[in-house]
Amino acid sequence: MVDDNARLSKKYRECIEEYQSQGLGVSIVSCWEVAKLLEKNRLVFSCSIHEWLEQALAYPGVQLLNLTLPIVVDSTQLNGFHKDPFDQIIVATARFYECPLLTMDEKI
C-alpha cells in the first residue's frame, strides 16, 4: 500500500482498507524481513529502508507489533506448522494480538 506495489492484489488492498479503521498491525519481524529482502535485492525501493519503514509505519491506522515473551513461547508451540522460525513468530504475533493475518506467503 505504501508504494502502490502492483503485487498487492485488489482483494488484499480491499482487506487492508476494511480493517484500517480498526487498526493494522505490522510485526517487528516483518520489518526485519523487508529489510533483508532489500539487502538481497529481492525488493527495490526508491528511498532508503529507513525512509520506507518510517512511511509504512506512519500509514493511517498502522501500528508496530513488538515481540513479547508470550509470542516467543507461543511460536515454539505451533503444532504441525512449517519450520521457518520467523513465520512462526509472525503467526504467534497475530495470535497474541488477536488479529487476522494477511500474508502473500503461501506456506503460512
Buried (B, 14 or more C-beta within 10 A) or exposed (E): BBBEEEEBEEEBEEBBEEBBEEEBBBBBBBBBBBBEEBEEEEBEBEEEBEEBBEBBEEEEEBEEBEBEEEBBEBBEEBEEBEEEEBBBBBBBBBBBBEBEBBEEEEEB
